[in-house]
Each structure stands twice: as structure tokens, then as C-alpha cells.
Amino acid sequence: MSDSVPRALWAELRDYSLSLGFNLFGVADTSPARDSFLLAEPLRKRFGLAVVMGKKLIDGVLEDIVDRPTHLYFHHYRQVNAFLDRGALQMAAKIEEEGYDALPIAASQIIDWKNQRAHVSHKELGRLAGLGWIGRNNLLVHPDLGSRFRLVSVLTDMPLPVDEPMKGSCGTCRACIPVCPAQAIGEKAEDFDHRKCYEKLDEFRRNHIVSQHICGVCVKACRGPVLPPA
């Protein structure tokens, strides 16, 4: 297979994702993250690449958030997840039509409740696909969209060129730190306190603010464009 064929396939899938309404597209080599997949061993070995797609969240919905999730955000979160899952299904079907195997992964489906883990980390695959860096808020940060987007992934064996992880950082931006209702965000990404974050999400759920473990406060705070330091 000539080098031009994988590049043409990449461009075809990118254009298809844009036609579906996605805002972000990238291809990741899954090998650095494969050991963390909650998939059967044959599936982990079978799919060496991931097509990762992102959908921008609606700014007006996020602006309704102050210090906790809102009913508007909860509904929007579910609707975007439905959009992501449908798009992943359509992308997987297209890949199969091209003669390759594909496995769409749900946008938001917890498999390991104790450790709050899904089949794959869309965030990590998005990082590997060059869609951003891990910010102080423990979310993927895109230079134009901040963290105001959600991701979905399709694992595949289609021969595609992979995108390089993006070099960037939050720089001097600390907008997420003072607004975090759990006080879970520190100066560095590795300082993020997952336990504090989860306990606050569980408090929101127990108090019937929303019926799912979501927040949205730091998502709202992280808006693009984000300019990494020179």
C-alpha cells in the first residue's frame, strides 16, 4: 500500500466526521494506553488505532453554570453524549464499509465504578490524537476550545497515519482553580485530587441537583483560545 492511501483514508474520515457535525478529529496510536483498556485481551490486541472525534459544547448552556451543575447542563450533557454515540456508530459503519474492523466506544459508560473507569479513556486517546493537553483541571484542553467539548472514540485496524500529541500547557491561566467547588485543582495537572472531585459529584447527585456524576464548573471556566507559553 502506497503512503498516499493511508493519508487519503485519513482525509476521507476527517471530512466525514465534519459532515456529521463534529468539530475535532484525530487519529491516535493506542499502544501507550492499551494496557488500561477495560476490554478483553483479543480486542486490545486487535485494534491498534483510534479515531477520536470531539463536539463543542454550547456556550449558552455553560454560561448558566455558577457553582454547580444545572438542569440545562445535565440535559445538554446527555444530548451531546447521544450525538457522540450516534456519530461513533456512523464512523464505525463507514470504516467497515471500507473493508476494515471498527469498535465504537460509548462516550460515557462507567465499567469500573470503584475507580470510575470506562472501556477506554477518551481523554487520553484525545491527547494521543493531538487534540490537546491535560490541563490543571484534569481535562483535555484544546488551544481554541479550551475544555468546552466532549469526545468519543472508535477503535480500528484501518491503516491510518497517526497524529502527534500536542505540545502545550495552560500557561499562566488559572481560571479553573478558584471556581472548583471541590477545591480539587492545583497548580499542576498531577496535583488534581480525584477523590475530592468525585465526592463533590456524589454530593450533587445525593442532593438531587442532577442525577449523574457531573459538574461542569471547570469546563465553563476553561474557554478558548488558550495560548500556551512561548
N, C-alpha and C positions, 0 to 999 in steps of 0.2 A: 504494500500500500504506500503510495507516494505521500510526502509530507503535506501536500496540498489538500488531500482528502480529509484528514482529521481537522484541519483548520476550517474547511468548508462545512463540516458537520457542526463544529463549534458555532460558527456564524449562523447556521440554519437554526440550531436550538436557541441561540440568543434571540434571534428575530422572532421565533415562535413564542418565546416567553414574553417578549414585549407585546406581541399581538394579543396575548392573554390578559394583559394589564399589569404585568409585573414591572417593577422599577429597577431591580437589581438582578444581575445574573453573573455567575462564575462557576468554574469547574475546579474541584478540589481532588488532590491525591489523598485517598482515605487512609493510607498506611500509617501516618503518625497518630491517627485517632482510632484505628480499627480495634485495638485491644479493649477499648472502653465501650464498644458497641454491645448492646444487650440483644444480640441476635445469635442464632445457632451458628456454630463454627463453620458449617458449609457456606452459609450466607456471608459471613465475614470475609471468607477467603474468595468468594465468587465475584464480589463487586469491588473493584479497585479504585473506582472514581465516584464522585458525587456531583451531580448538577444541583447547585444551590441557587434559589430564587428568593427575592425579597419584595415585599409590598409595603409601600409607605403608609403610615397611619395618618388619619385625617387630623389636621392641626386643630380644627374647631372642637373636636371631641376632647383632645388632650388639654385644651385651654380651660375646660370645665373642671379639671382636677386641681385641688388645692393641697390638701394634706392626706388624702385617702382616695381610694378608687371610687368612681361614681357609677350610677346605673347606666349612664350613657357610655362610659368607657367599657363597662362589662359587656354590654350588648355589642359594641364595636369590636371588642376583642374576639367574641365568639363569631361574629360575621367575617372578620378577617381570617380567622382560622379556617372557616368553611371555604373561603376563597382560596386559601393556600392549599388546602387538601384537594380541592377540585383541580386546581392548576397542576399539582403534582401528579394527579391521576392522568390528566391530559398529556403532560410531558412524558410520563412513563409509557402511555399508549403510543405516542409518536415514536419514541425510541424503539419500541417493539416493532412498529411498522417498518422501521429501517433495518430490522433483522437482528437486533441486539436485545439483551435482557435488561430489565429495569425493575427497581423496587421502590415505590413511593413510600415515604415515611411520614406518618401523621405529624402535623405541625405542633400539636400539643397533646401528648398522651403519656402520662406518667406510668412507668412499668415497675420501677423500684420506689415505692412510696417512702420507705425509711430514709433513703438517700436522695429522694426527689430526682430520679434519673429516668430519662426516656430511652427509646431504642438507640438513638444517636443524639449527640449534641449538635443541633443546627448551628448554634453559635460558634462552636469550634470548627465545624465544616465551613461555615461562612468566613471565618478568619483564614483558613487554609485556601479558600477560593478567592482571596484577595478583596473581600468586601468590607474590610475594616480591621480595627484592632480592638483588643479587650480594654475597656476603659475602667476608670476608677469605680464606676457603678456596676462592674461585673457584667456589663452588656457589651455587645459588639457596637462599635462606634464607627460610622461611615463619615468621611470628611464633608459630604454635602447634606446628609440627612440626620447626622447625629445618631441617636438611638431610636429615632421615631419610625421604626419599621419592624416587620416581623418576617421570619424566614421559614422556608420549607426545603426539604432535600429529596432528591431522587438518586438512589444508588444505581450504578450501571456498569456494564462491561464494554460500553461503546468506546472505541479508541478516539479519545479527545485530547487535545493539548490542555494542560492544566495551567491555571492562573497562579501567580506567585503571591504569597501572603504580603499584605500591605505594610509598609513601614510607616508608623505614625504613633502618636500618643495624644493624650488630652492636653498636653502642654500646660499652660497656666490656668486653664478652665477648671473651676471647682464648683460649678453651679449645682451639681448634684449633692454635694456633701452637706450643706446646711439644711436642705429641704427633706432629706431622707427621714421619714417618720420613725424608722427603726434605729437610726444612728449607726447604720451598718457599713457606711462608706468611709474609707480612709484616704490617706494621701496617695497610696499606691494600689494598683489593681489587686495585688496579692494580700492587701490588708482587709479586703472585703470580708465581712462577718456573715457567712451564710446562715448561721443559726439565728442571729438576731433578725435577719431578713425574714426567714421562714416563720419565726414566732410572731412577727408583726402581721404577716399574711394570714396566719391562722387566726389571729385576733380579729382581723377584719371579717373573716368567714364566720367565726363563732358569734360575732356581734351582728350578724346578718346584714352587714354593709354590702357585701357581694357573696355569692355562693361558690366562689372559686378562689384559689390562692393566687390572686393578682393584686397589683398595687397601681403602678403607672406614674408615680410621683417623679422618680428619677428619669423615666422615659420622657416625660414632659420637659424636664429641666435640660435634657441633652438634645439641643436643637442644632441643626447645621446652619451655615457651614462651620465646620470645626477646622481650625488651622493648626496643624502640628508645628512644633517649634522648628525654626530654621536650623 
